[in-house]
Amino acid sequence: MPEADSPLQRLPYNAEEGQLADLGVGLWGWPFPYDVNGNGLTDLVLVSGASPYRGTYFFENTGKKDPQTGADVFKKAVYIGPGRNDITPSYMPDGSMRVLGAGVEYPDFLKSGTKKSQKLDIGIDEKDIHQTSGRVRGKQWSYVDYDKNGVMDLIVGVGDWTDYGWDNAYDENGRWTNGPLHGYVYLLRNEGTNDKPSYAAPERLMVDDVPLDVYGMPSPVFADFLQDGKQHLICGEFVDGLTFFENIGTADQPKFARGKRLRYQGELITLPLCMIVVVGYDWNGNGLTDLVVAQEDGLVAVLENTGNIVDGMPEFLPPRMLRQQADEVMFGVLTTPSLVDFDDDGREDIITGNAAGEIGFIKNLGGDPTRWAEPVLLESEGEPIRFIAGPNGSIQGPAEYKWGYTNLSTGDWDGDGKPDIMVSTITGNIYWFKNLGNGPDGLPRLSEAMPVRVNWGDTPPQKPAWNWWDPEDDELVVQWRCTPLIVHLPGEERPSLVTVDTEGYLALYRQSVDEDGNIRVLPGERVFKMRGLSSFDSKHKPTGEENGLLRLNDGEAGRSGRRTYIMTDWDGDGKLDLLVNSVNVNFLKNVSETEGEWVFEDQGPISTRRLAGHSTTPGMGDWNGDGKQQLMIGAEDGFFYYFPDPADQRP
């Protein structure tokens, strides 16, 4: 269960009655739509299988609709037990819901989540269903009466990463030289009864004599989608799409045609993010199977089945995100908060990135305790900002097509008195957005994205050694997923950029302005040193070096980068310290004895609570206006953590 007794707590909206937000849990949602309380409304049980929000949560349907979107509105989440990935609902003929994991069933799921499990006797080890030499990511088990004989069979969806590998497999032209992800579906026929099942050997489902195969995690959903008395199949995938496989056989002897991507009015239906989990359920009680889809950030969408058959496929409306009574502030996953009065109203707001590559503005509404508005996506040139990797922008391959990883900071980069935004992306490029002031709607307006450019002088242009592509001659490209920190160092006239360089060292890029007034930076200087351990990995685990330059990450390719940090006087001694990501955040005390030196010593984490799976991100600000700086930590689950009592945060 989330650690309610920890001094670090999630940031609440402190919302007024009626304020809504997107319904969600932490990283990677697994949805279980079901009328839990028997009142005729579809409720939702939603699982997050990752830190630090791991658990099973109940959302009760209020029966109301969001007046803006028309989506169902739910009450705040209620924790009911532990949770884990790779669990799937099965809707039985008697109207009950059963929940399976890989080789197990969770009999008390609605009361205690995955706390209690019972092993399924299938006659073989569950690992023998799909034998592979590589990594399996996604094991989705469910009961389905596959051949309509009244006996529930087992269906197993498997995501196989063996051919794909993991990272750093592009050629010089940006082509991925490893294979694709695979998503297979297996049938284990029940040759016994529902009371005493006896399962035959696994059969891989086929299409035209080749295995049915989608791009990773298949989330197989069987239903009479064509209203012809036969069960057809819809599969998800690891990225964002949905594929329909028509049963061209009979009800009792299914045979599947080649898959076709679902469309609405001619356009492909996709989810906003990746890692989608698909469930079939009659959401609105009209007798048609709708699709309920969760995605990486724990948000859930409903795709309503219109009942129309178009081009031989069922027609679904585009995804509509569910809503809930505003509870705790969330913005995707891997939030990267910077605290700043961005709309010039005297209150510090939150500017934050996320794994999706967006930039969010969370307005401080004031009050005691501080109230927060729902996140708004900031726009540039009339469109919401969204950096994505595309087919070859992530060093971890094309499966990461829709990730963007916006790490950011705020500060007055151009000297006009307004805070600007500096952002790094999944590619390691760094851009800045000039603050153009508020628009007529009261929201901040931003310029186009402007690349940070380097006056290399006699220094050869640099890039990470594993990047298959070359930056422009004056383009700054560093390791991915690191903070591009705007900082005004003592005694410096201009702000500087502090970030991890191409080899993982924390470096200082001093700002310069050329004769035409263009803002650039000078080549990075490795001026930051450590007393004691000085070399680390992405999670701040030491890797051996001592008393040297501060190397925040000595990893390569996919293991590179992933470091976040701020500079602040954490201990009140008048010197700028470093706070860096770790299990939560580590305090690197400034122990410099000579002016102009930057020497730090690691004092360890600031809390006992583990927030990290992937990177946390520290931010500092006085958002409640009491004159005291407080720490805010963006976490993998998309929530923001802070110390309600600021006294708890000090060393």
C-alpha positions in Angstrom: 0.0 0.0 0.0 1.2 3.6 -0.6 3.2 4.7 2.5 0.7 6.8 4.4 3.0 7.0 7.4 5.9 8.5 5.4 6.7 12.2 5.8 6.7 12.4 1.9 3.1 12.6 0.7 1.5 13.1 -2.7 0.5 16.7 -3.6 -3.3 17.1 -3.2 -5.5 19.3 -5.5 -7.2 20.6 -2.3 -10.0 21.0 -4.8 -13.3 22.7 -4.5 -16.4 20.6 -4.9 -17.0 19.8 -8.6 -13.4 20.1 -9.8 -12.5 17.2 -12.1 -9.4 15.5 -13.4 -8.5 12.6 -15.6 -9.0 9.3 -13.8 -5.8 7.5 -13.3 -3.3 5.6 -11.2 0.4 5.4 -11.4 2.6 3.8 -14.1 0.9 1.2 -16.3 -2.8 0.8 -15.7 -4.6 -2.5 -15.9 -8.4 -1.9 -16.1 -11.2 -4.0 -14.7 -14.6 -2.5 -15.6 -17.4 -4.1 -13.6 -20.6 -3.1 -11.7 -19.0 -3.7 -8.3 -21.8 -2.5 -6.1 -24.7 -3.8 -8.3 -26.4 -0.4 -8.9 -26.4 -0.8 -12.7 -23.5 1.6 -13.3 -20.1 0.4 -14.6 -17.5 1.0 -11.9 -13.8 0.6 -12.4 -11.1 -1.3 -10.6 -7.7 -0.1 -11.8 -4.3 -1.6 -11.0 -0.9 0.0 -11.1 1.8 -2.5 -11.0 4.8 -0.2 -10.6 6.4 1.9 -7.9 5.6 4.0 -6.0 1.8 3.8 -6.5 1.6 0.0 -6.9 -1.8 -1.3 -5.8 -5.4 -2.1 -6.7 -7.8 0.8 -6.6 -11.6 1.1 -6.7 -13.3 3.9 -8.5 -17.0 4.2 -8.0 -19.1 5.5 -10.9 -21.1 8.6 -9.7 -23.6 8.4 -12.5 -22.6 11.8 -13.6 -21.0 13.0 -16.9 -18.3 15.5 -17.4 -20.1 18.4 -19.1 -17.0 19.2 -21.2 -16.3 15.7 -22.6 -19.3 13.6 -21.9 -17.2 11.0 -20.1 -18.3 9.2 -17.0 -17.2 10.7 -13.7 -15.9 8.6 -10.8 -15.3 9.1 -7.2 -11.8 9.3 -5.8 -9.7 6.1 -5.7 -10.0 3.8 -2.8 -7.1 1.4 -2.2 -8.3 -2.2 -1.8 -5.0 -4.2 -1.9 -1.7 -4.9 -3.6 -1.4 -5.0 -7.3 0.8 -6.3 -10.1 1.2 -6.2 -13.8 0.0 -9.0 -16.2 -3.5 -9.5 -14.8 -6.7 -9.7 -16.8 -10.4 -9.9 -16.2 -12.6 -12.7 -17.5 -16.4 -12.1 -17.7 -18.2 -15.4 -17.0 -21.6 -16.5 -18.3 -23.2 -16.0 -14.9 -22.2 -12.4 -14.8 -19.3 -12.7 -12.4 -15.8 -11.5 -13.0 -12.7 -13.7 -12.4 -9.1 -12.4 -12.5 -6.1 -14.3 -13.8 -2.4 -13.7 -13.8 0.2 -15.9 -15.4 -0.7 -19.4 -14.1 -2.7 -18.1 -11.2 -6.2 -16.8 -10.2 -6.9 -14.1 -7.7 -10.2 -15.2 -6.0 -10.6 -12.2 -3.7 -9.6 -9.6 -6.2 -12.5 -7.2 -5.5 -11.8 -7.3 -1.8 -8.0 -7.5 -1.5 -6.4 -7.1 -5.0 -3.7 -9.6 -5.7 -3.0 -10.4 -2.0 -4.4 -13.9 -2.4 -3.6 -16.2 -5.3 -4.4 -19.7 -6.3 -2.2 -21.7 -8.7 -3.9 -23.0 -11.9 -3.4 -26.6 -12.7 -2.8 -26.6 -16.5 -0.7 -29.7 -16.7 2.5 -27.9 -17.7 4.7 -25.1 -16.4 3.3 -21.8 -17.5 6.7 -20.8 -18.9 6.4 -23.8 -21.3 3.4 -22.3 -23.1 5.6 -19.9 -25.0 9.2 -21.1 -25.2 11.8 -18.5 -26.2 15.4 -17.7 -25.5 14.7 -14.0 -24.9 12.6 -11.7 -22.9 8.8 -12.0 -22.4 7.0 -8.8 -21.5 3.3 -9.3 -21.2 1.5 -12.5 -20.1 -2.2 -12.0 -20.3 -4.4 -15.0 -19.3 -8.2 -15.1 -19.5 -11.1 -17.5 -19.6 -12.9 -17.7 -22.9 -15.4 -20.2 -24.3 -13.4 -20.3 -27.5 -15.4 -22.9 -29.4 -18.9 -22.2 -27.9 -19.3 -25.6 -26.2 -20.2 -24.1 -22.8 -16.8 -24.9 -21.3 -14.3 -22.1 -20.5 -11.0 -22.5 -22.2 -7.8 -20.6 -21.5 -6.4 -17.8 -23.7 -2.9 -16.6 -23.2 -1.5 -13.5 -24.8 2.3 -13.2 -24.9 4.6 -10.3 -25.7 8.0 -11.6 -27.0 11.0 -9.3 -27.2 13.6 -11.9 -28.3 14.0 -10.6 -31.8 13.9 -7.0 -30.8 16.6 -7.2 -28.2 16.8 -3.9 -26.3 18.9 -1.0 -27.5 21.5 0.5 -29.7 20.8 -1.5 -32.9 20.5 1.2 -35.6 22.7 1.3 -38.7 24.2 4.5 -40.0 21.0 5.4 -41.8 18.8 5.0 -38.7 17.3 1.6 -39.7 16.6 -0.8 -36.8 18.7 -3.9 -37.5 17.1 -6.1 -34.8 13.7 -7.6 -35.3 10.3 -6.4 -34.3 8.3 -7.1 -31.2 6.0 -10.0 -31.4 2.5 -10.5 -29.8 1.2 -14.0 -29.9 -2.1 -15.6 -28.7 -2.3 -19.2 -27.4 -5.4 -21.4 -26.8 -5.5 -24.1 -24.1 -8.6 -26.1 -24.9 -10.5 -27.3 -21.8 -11.2 -31.0 -22.5 -12.8 -31.4 -19.1 -15.5 -29.4 -17.4 -15.8 -26.0 -15.8 -15.7 -27.6 -12.4 -12.8 -30.0 -13.3 -10.9 -28.5 -16.2 -8.3 -30.4 -18.1 -6.3 -28.4 -20.6 -4.9 -29.7 -23.9 -1.4 -28.6 -25.1 -1.2 -25.0 -26.1 -2.1 -24.0 -29.7 -0.8 -20.8 -31.2 -3.5 -19.0 -33.1 -2.8 -18.8 -36.8 -3.7 -16.5 -39.7 -3.2 -17.9 -43.2 -1.0 -20.7 -41.8 1.3 -18.3 -40.0 1.2 -17.3 -36.4 -1.2 -14.4 -35.5 1.2 -11.7 -34.6 0.9 -8.1 -33.4 3.6 -5.6 -32.3 4.1 -6.8 -28.7 1.6 -7.3 -25.9 -1.6 -8.5 -27.6 -4.4 -8.0 -25.0 -6.7 -10.5 -26.8 -10.4 -9.7 -26.6 -12.9 -12.2 -28.0 -16.5 -11.0 -28.7 -19.3 -11.1 -31.3 -18.1 -7.8 -32.8 -19.9 -8.3 -36.1 -23.2 -9.4 -34.5 -23.2 -12.7 -36.5 -23.1 -15.2 -33.7 -19.3 -15.8 -34.0 -16.5 -14.6 -31.7 -14.1 -12.3 -33.5 -10.8 -11.0 -32.0 -9.4 -7.6 -31.3 -5.8 -7.2 -30.2 -3.9 -4.3 -28.8 -0.1 -4.0 -29.0 2.8 -2.5 -27.1 2.5 0.9 -28.8 -0.9 2.4 -29.5 -2.9 0.6 -32.1 -5.8 -1.9 -32.3 -6.2 -4.7 -34.8 -9.3 -6.6 -35.7 -9.2 -10.3 -36.8 -12.4 -11.5 -38.4 -13.6 -15.1 -37.6 -14.1 -16.4 -41.1 -14.7 -19.9 -39.8 -17.7 -20.9 -37.7 -18.7 -20.3 -34.1 -17.5 -23.7 -32.9 -14.5 -23.8 -35.3 -13.0 -20.3 -35.4 -10.6 -19.4 -38.2 -9.1 -15.9 -38.4 -8.5 -13.6 -41.4 -5.6 -11.3 -41.6 -5.7 -8.4 -39.2 -7.0 -4.9 -40.1 -6.3 -1.8 -38.0 -9.4 -0.3 -36.4 -10.5 3.0 -37.9 -13.1 5.7 -37.3 -14.3 7.7 -40.3 -11.2 6.5 -42.3 -8.6 7.5 -39.7 -6.6 5.0 -37.6 -7.7 4.7 -34.0 -4.8 5.1 -31.7 -4.3 5.8 -28.0 -2.4 9.0 -26.9 0.3 6.9 -25.3 1.8 3.4 -25.5 1.9 0.2 -23.4 -1.9 -0.2 -23.9 -3.9 -2.8 -22.1 -7.3 -3.6 -23.8 -10.4 -5.1 -22.2 -13.7 -5.8 -23.8 -16.8 -4.9 -21.8 -20.4 -3.7 -22.4 -19.7 -0.3 -20.8 -23.0 1.3 -21.3 -25.3 -1.7 -21.1 -26.6 -1.7 -24.7 -25.6 -5.2 -25.5 -22.5 -4.3 -27.5 -18.9 -5.0 -26.4 -17.0 -1.7 -26.0 -13.3 -1.4 -25.5 -11.8 -0.2 -22.2 -8.1 0.7 -22.7 -5.5 1.8 -20.1 -2.2 3.2 -21.1 1.3 3.8 -19.7 0.3 6.8 -17.6 -2.5 4.9 -15.8 -5.2 6.8 -17.6 -8.2 4.9 -19.0 -10.2 5.5 -22.1 -13.5 4.0 -23.3 -14.0 3.3 -27.0 -17.7 3.0 -27.5 -19.0 0.4 -30.0 -21.4 2.2 -32.3 -23.0 -1.0 -33.6 -22.1 -0.1 -37.1 -20.2 -2.4 -39.4 -17.9 -0.5 -41.7 -15.7 -2.2 -44.3 -16.2 -5.5 -42.6 -15.1 -4.2 -39.2 -16.9 -3.0 -36.0 -16.9 0.7 -35.7 -15.7 2.3 -32.4 -15.8 5.9 -31.4 -12.4 7.5 -30.7 -11.0 7.1 -27.2 -12.7 9.2 -24.5 -10.7 9.5 -21.2 -12.6 8.8 -18.0 -12.8 11.5 -15.3 -12.8 11.6 -11.6 -13.3 13.9 -8.7 -10.0 15.8 -8.4 -7.8 14.2 -5.7 -4.1 14.2 -6.1 -2.2 16.2 -8.8 -0.9 14.0 -11.6 0.6 14.6 -15.1 1.4 11.5 -17.0 4.4 9.6 -15.7 8.0 10.6 -14.9 7.0 14.2 -14.0 9.7 16.8 -13.9 8.5 19.8 -11.9 9.9 23.3 -11.9 8.3 25.8 -9.5 7.9 29.3 -10.9 5.3 32.1 -11.1 4.8 31.5 -14.8 1.6 33.5 -15.3 2.8 36.5 -13.3 0.0 36.5 -10.7 2.3 36.4 -7.7 1.9 32.6 -7.0 4.3 29.9 -8.0 2.9 27.4 -10.5 4.2 24.0 -11.6 5.8 23.7 -15.1 6.5 20.0 -15.8 7.4 17.6 -18.4 6.6 13.9 -18.6 7.4 10.7 -20.4 5.0 11.5 -23.2 7.0 14.5 -24.3 4.5 17.1 -23.2 4.9 20.3 -21.1 2.2 21.0 -18.6 1.2 24.1 -16.8 -0.4 23.5 -13.4 -1.8 26.8 -12.1 -1.5 27.7 -8.4 -5.0 28.9 -7.4 -3.9 30.2 -4.0 -5.7 29.5 -0.8 -4.6 27.8 2.4 -3.9 25.0 1.8 -2.8 25.7 -1.8 -5.3 24.7 -4.4 -4.2 23.6 -7.9 -5.9 23.7 -11.3 -6.0 20.7 -13.5 -2.9 20.5 -15.8 -3.1 22.3 -19.1 -0.8 21.4 -22.0 1.3 24.3 -23.1 1.2 25.2 -26.8 3.7 26.5 -29.3 2.8 27.8 -32.7 -0.9 26.9 -32.0 -0.4 23.3 -31.2 0.2 21.4 -27.9 3.9 20.8 -27.4 4.7 17.1 -27.9 8.1 15.8 -28.6 8.1 12.1 -29.6 10.9 9.7 -30.7 9.2 8.5 -33.9 10.7 5.4 -35.6 14.3 6.0 -34.7 14.6 8.8 -32.2 15.0 6.6 -29.1 18.2 4.7 -28.5 16.0 1.9 -27.2 14.4 1.3 -30.6 11.1 1.8 -32.5 9.0 0.3 -29.8 9.5 3.7 -28.0 7.9 5.6 -30.9 5.5 7.6 -28.7 7.9 8.5 -25.8 9.3 12.0 -25.6 10.8 12.4 -22.1 10.6 16.1 -21.5 13.0 17.1 -18.7 13.0 20.8 -18.1 13.8 23.9 -16.0 12.6 27.4 -15.9 14.6 30.7 -15.7 15.1 34.0 -17.5 17.3 32.8 -20.4 17.0 36.0 -22.5 17.2 38.6 -19.8 13.7 40.1 -20.4 12.5 39.6 -16.9 10.2 36.7 -17.7 10.9 33.0 -16.9 11.5 30.9 -20.0 11.5 27.1 -20.4 14.5 25.0 -21.2 13.7 21.4 -22.2 15.6 18.3 -23.2 14.0 15.5 -25.1 14.3 11.8 -25.8 16.9 12.4 -28.5 19.2 14.5 -26.2 18.4 17.7 -28.1 17.9 20.8 -25.9 15.4 23.5 -26.9 14.2 26.7 -25.2 10.8 28.4 -25.4 10.7 32.1 -24.9 7.9 33.3 -22.5 5.7 35.6 -24.6 3.4 36.5 -21.7 -0.2 35.6 -21.1 -2.7 35.3 -23.9 -6.3 36.5 -23.9 -7.3 33.3 -22.2 -4.9 34.0 -19.3 -2.7 31.0 -20.3 1.0 31.5 -20.9 2.1 31.8 -24.5 5.4 30.4 -25.8 7.6 31.0 -28.8 8.5 28.3 -31.2 11.0 25.7 -30.0 14.5 27.1 -30.4 17.5 24.8 -30.4 20.3 25.6 -27.9 23.3 26.4 -30.1 27.0 26.1 -29.2 29.9 28.3 -30.1 32.3 25.4 -30.4 35.3 27.5 -31.5 38.2 25.2 -31.9 36.4 22.4 -30.0 35.0 19.7 -32.4 31.2 19.3 -32.2 30.2 16.5 -29.8 27.5 13.9 -29.5 27.0 10.7 -27.6 29.1 8.0 -29.2 26.1 5.7 -29.7 23.9 8.2 -31.6 23.5 7.0 -35.2 22.8 10.6 -36.4 24.9 13.7 -36.4 23.7 17.0 -35.0 24.1 20.2 -36.9 27.5 21.8 -36.5 26.3 24.2 -33.7 23.6 22.1 -32.2 23.8 21.0 -28.6 23.0 17.3 -28.1 23.8 15.5 -24.9 22.7 12.4 -23.1 18.9 11.8 -23.0 16.5 12.2 -20.1 18.6 14.7 -18.2 17.7 18.1 -16.7 18.8 21.1 -18.7 19.2 23.4 -15.7 19.1 27.2 -16.1 21.1 28.5 -13.2 22.5 31.9 -12.3 25.8 31.2 -10.5 27.2 33.6 -7.9 29.2 36.4 -9.5 28.1 35.5 -13.1 26.4 38.2 -15.2 24.5 35.8 -17.4 22.7 32.6 -16.6 24.3 29.3 -17.5 23.1 25.9 -18.5 24.1 22.9 -16.3 23.5 19.5 -17.8 25.1 16.1 -18.2 27.4 16.1 -21.2 27.9 13.4 -23.9 30.0 11.2 -21.6 27.9 11.6 -18.5 29.8 14.3 -16.7 27.9 17.2 -15.1 29.1 20.2 -17.1 28.7 23.9 -17.1 27.7 25.6 -20.4 28.2 29.3 -20.0 25.9 31.6 -22.0 27.3 33.9 -24.6 25.7 36.4 -26.9 27.2 37.0 -30.4 27.6 40.3 -32.2 24.1 39.8 -33.7 22.5 39.3 -30.3 22.0 35.6 -30.7 22.1 33.6 -27.5 24.5 30.7 -27.6 26.4 28.6 -25.1 30.2 27.9 -24.9 31.5 24.3 -24.8 30.8 22.5 -21.6 33.3 22.7 -18.7 33.7 19.9 -16.3 34.0 22.0 -13.2 31.9 19.9 -10.8 33.9 17.6 -8.5 33.2 15.1 -5.7 34.8 14.4 -2.4 34.4 10.6 -2.0 32.5 8.6 -4.6 32.3 10.5 -7.9 30.9 8.1 -10.5 27.4 6.8 -10.6 24.8 5.0 -12.7 21.4 6.3 -13.6 19.9 5.5 -10.2 22.8 7.1 -8.3 24.5 3.8 -7.4 28.3 4.3 -7.2 30.3 2.7 -9.9 33.8 2.9 -8.4 35.6 6.2 -9.0 36.4 8.5 -6.0 37.6 12.1 -5.5 37.2 13.0 -9.2 35.0 14.9 -11.6 31.3 14.3 -10.9 30.2 11.7 -13.5 26.5 11.3 -12.9 26.2 8.4 -15.3 28.9 6.2 -16.8 26.4 4.0 -18.7 26.1 3.8 -22.4 23.2 3.8 -24.9 19.9 3.0 -23.1 21.6 3.0 -19.7 23.0 6.5 -20.3 21.4 9.8 -19.0 18.4 9.5 -16.8 19.8 12.0 -14.3 17.9 14.9 -12.9 19.0 17.6 -10.5 18.6 21.2 -9.1 21.1 23.5 -7.5 19.8 25.1 -4.2 21.1 26.0 -0.8 19.6 23.0 0.8 21.3 23.3 4.2 21.2 27.1 4.6 25.0 27.7 4.7 24.9 30.2 1.8 26.4 27.8 -0.8 24.6 26.1 -3.7 24.2 22.4 -3.2 23.0 19.7 -5.6 19.9 17.6 -5.2 20.0 14.6 -7.5 17.6 11.7 -8.3 18.1 8.5 -6.5 15.7 6.2 -4.6 14.1 9.5 -3.9 16.5 12.5 -3.9 20.1 12.6 -2.6 21.7 15.7 -1.0 25.1 16.5 -2.4 26.5 19.1 0.0 28.7 21.8 -1.4 32.0 21.4 0.6 34.1 23.8 -1.6 36.6 25.8 0.4 37.8 28.1 -2.4 35.7 30.6 -4.2 34.9 29.5 -7.7 35.3 25.8 -6.9 32.5 23.3 -7.0 33.2 20.3 -4.8 30.3 18.2 -3.4 30.0 15.4 -0.9 27.1 12.9 -1.0 25.1 13.0 2.2 22.6 10.3 1.1 18.9 10.3 0.5 16.6 12.9 2.1 14.0 10.3 3.0 13.6 6.6 3.7 10.7 6.3 1.2 11.4 4.8 -2.2 9.9 6.8 -5.0 12.1 5.6 -7.8 11.7 2.9 -10.4 12.9 5.1 -13.1 14.1 8.6 -12.4 12.6 11.0 -9.8 13.0 14.8 -10.4 13.5 17.4 -7.7 12.1 20.9 -7.7 12.2 23.7 -5.2 9.8 26.5 -4.6 7.6 28.6 -2.2 4.2 27.7 -3.6 2.3 28.4 -0.5 3.8 31.9 -0.1 5.1 31.5 3.4 8.7 32.6 2.5 10.1 29.1 2.9 11.5 27.0 0.1 10.0 23.5 -0.1 11.0 20.4 -2.0 8.7 18.9 -4.6 9.6 15.6 -6.2 8.2 14.3 -9.5 8.0 10.6 -9.5 7.6 7.7 -11.9 3.9 7.3 -11.1 3.2 10.9 -12.4 2.3 12.3 -9.0 4.2 15.0 -7.1 5.6 14.3 -3.6 6.4 16.8 -0.9 6.8 17.2 2.9 3.6 18.7 4.4 5.8 19.8 7.3 8.8 21.6 5.8 10.8 20.8 8.9 10.9 17.1 7.8 12.9 18.0 4.7 15.9 19.6 6.3 19.1 17.7 7.1 
